[in-house]
Amino acid sequence: MIVVVRRRFVGLNGLKGIALIAIVLYHCDQGTLRGGFLGVDIFFTISGFLIFSSLLNHIDSGKGIGFKEYYLKRLHRIYPALILMIPVTVSLAWFINQDMLVDINNQIVTAMLGCYNSYAIGSGASYFSQMNPDMFRHLWFMSVLMQFYLLAPLLIYLLRKILVRWVPVAVLAGLAVCNALSMGLQYHPGTDPTRVYFGSDTHAMGLWLGAMLAWLLMIIRRGNGRPEENGDHGTRSSGLEQDRPCGGFCGITDSVMDDAAR
């Protein structure tokens, strides 16, 4: 008899807490914790790890990738919170300060399509300018995450066709390195860093690193004779459970990531 076991990575809760505190302190006073923005990269790494772990466990359970199920679940997790947040925020801005509604239509459309970060880069918006009344600038994070959600199952489908088991790890590590190099090459000290901070091609290293760690963990478990099994009882794992996967600092991330590993 096969018993489904859901694994819990309890230690991730502590990492999320540290990252969240760092981000809050950084936004309250950049001088308090100058490196607090690195909490975002911690969230990205956890997200990449959970998404890839969930998909790989789903495959190991014999259910395949399940593209339709996966994408529908992501839509269900993202859009209810997004659809609620946007009208509430816009309504409050209407009563408090209508200057914040400048170019609001483009912001809403691109946020809903998961490409707000690209729109912000193309329009020359600055994440660090206090004079830019951009209400949804925090959704750059969600846009990068949504783009990763879109690519993740497609990439896993291709990588699983590679027979040499360490090659996918090398590919994912290579993507992380290339992303980091892209950030380094495009960042120029003394200039506005919004381009490298918002770009999916420059600020997704954590996502690819998390994906690599998930694949590496799968290989290690299989090498120890535990790909899907809990040795004593022959139980088989088909999923991964997480209390509250990374999120919270940008309003709707908690809702989006709450079920990321299921």
N, C-alpha and C positions, 0 to 999 in steps of 0.2 A: 504494500500500500504506500502510495506517495503522499507525503504530507507537505503542504506548502509552508515554508518558513520565510518570514520577512526579517531581513537583517536591519539592525539599527546602528547607525554611526553616531553614538551619543556624544563623542568628543567634538563633533561639528557644532553642537550648540554653544560650547564655550568659545570656539573660534568666531562664531557669528556675533556673540555678545561683545567680544573684544573689538571686532571690526565695527560694530554699530556705535560703540562708545567713542572710538577713534574718529568716526565720521561726524558724529554730533559735535564733538569738541572742536574739530577742524572748522566746521561751518559756523560755530558760535564765535570762535576767535582763532584765526589761522596761526597766530603766534603761540597759542597754547600747546598745540601739537602739530608741528609743521608737516609731519609725514602722515597725518590722519587720513589723507585721501587714499592711502594705500589700502584702507579698509574696503574700498570698492573692489580692488583686485582680489582681496580675500573672498568677497561675495561671488565674484566671477569664477574663481577657482572651485569653490564649493558647488556652484551651479553646474559647471561643466562636468564635475565629478558625478553629481547626482543624476544628471540627465543621461550620461553615457552608461553609468552603472545600471540604471533602470532599464534602458534599452537592451543592454547585453544580458541582463538577468531574464528579461522577457523572451529573448531569443533562446537562452539556455533552457527555459521551461518548455520549449517545444512549440511556442505560439508564433514564432517568427517575429519580425519587427512590428508588424501591425500598423502600417502607415496611416490608415484611416482612423483607427482608434487613437493613435498617438496625436495626430493633428487635431482631432476633435477635442481631445482632452486638454490640449494646450489652449485652444480657443475658449473652452469653457472656463479655464482658470484665469485667463487674461481679461477677456472682454467684459464680463459683468462688472468687475471692479472699475475698469476703465470707463465704461459707459456711465456709471454712477458718479465717478469723480469729476469728469469733465463738465457736465452741466451744473453741478453744485459749485465748482470752482469759478466758472464763468459767471454764474448768478451772483456770487459774493463779490466778484470784481466789479460787476455792473453797479452795485450799490456803494462800494468802498472807493474805488478809483478806476474810472473808465479808461484812463490812459493805459492801463494794463491789458486792454482788449485790442491793442494795435496788432494788426496782422493775425488776429486770433483764428480766422478760418483756415489759413495755411497750417497753423500750429496743430489744430484739431485733426485735420485730414491726415497729415503726416504722422501724428502720434497714433492714430487709429490704424494706419497702414504699416506701422513699425519701421518707419524710415525718418523719424524726426531728426535723428543725429545727422543724417546726410543733408536734410533741408537746412538745419542750423549752420552746418559748415558752408553750404552753397550760398546762403544768404549773408554770410559774414557775421553771424551772431556771436557774441562773446559770453562764455559761461561765467567769466570772472568780472564782467562789467556791472556795476551797480546802477548804471544809467539805462540799461536795456530792459524794458518792461516785458520780459518773456515769461509768461506764466508757467509754461510746461517745459522749461529747460531741463528739469530733473528727469524727464522722460527719455533723455538720451540713453540712459542706462537700460531702460526697457526696450528701446529700439535695438541696441546691440544684442540684448538677450533674445529678442524675438527672431532676429536674423540667425542667431546660433541655433535656436529651436528649429528653424526651417531647414538648416543644413545638416544637423546632427544625424537623423536617421538615414539620409542619403549617403553621408560619408561612411557610416557604419556598414551599410549595404555593400559599398565598394571595397572597404577595407577587409571585410570578411571573405572576400574572394582571393585574398592574398594567402598563399599556402604557408609561407614562412612566418611563424607566429610573432617574431619580434619586429617585423617590418612595420606593422600598424603603429606600434609604439614609437618607432623612429619617425614615421610620417607625422604623427600628432606632435611629437617633440619638435620636429622641423617647423611645423606651422606656428608653434609658440615662439620659437627662436626668430622666425621671419617676421612675425608680428612685432616682437620687441625691437628688432633691427629697424623696422619701418618707423617705429616711434622715435628711435634714436636719430635716424637720418633726417626726419622731417621736423624735429624739434630744434628750435634755434633760441638759445638763451636771450632773454631780454624782449622777446616777442610774445604775443598772446598765444598761449598753448592750447586754445580751444580745439584747433584742428586735430592735434594728436590725442587730445583727451576724449573727444567725441567719436573719432573714427573707428569703424569696425576693423579696419586694416592696421590700426595702430594701438588699439586699447582692448584687444581681445586675447592677449597672451594668457591671462588667467583661465579663461574658458578652455583654451586648447591644452593648457597644463593640467587642468582638472580632468579633461577627457583622457589625456595620456595616463594619468594616475589610475583612472578607472580601468583602462585596458590592461595596465600593468598588474593591477590587483587580480584581475581575472586570470591572467597567465600564472601568477604565483599560486593562486588557489588550485588551479588545475595541476600545476607541478607538484603540489602537496597531496594530490589525490582528492581534492575537495572542490571540483568545479561547480557542482550544484549540490554536493552532498555533505551532510553532517555525519562523519564517519561512523559513529556508534550505532545509529539507528537507521541509516540509509534514507534520511529525509532529503527532500529536494527543495531547493530554494527557487522561487520564480519571481522574486521581487525584492525591493529594498524599501524599508520604511524609515521615515525621518519625521521627527516631531514637528519642527517648523523650519523647513529649508530656508536658505538665506533670503533675507529681505527685510523690509520695514522702513528703510531710511528714505525711500522716495514715495511714500504714500500707499502705493498699491502693490509693492513688491512682495509683501507678505502673502497676499492672496494669490499672486502668480506662482510663487515658489512653494506654497504650502503643500501641494500635491505633486511636486516635480519628480519625485522618485517613485511614483506609483504607476 
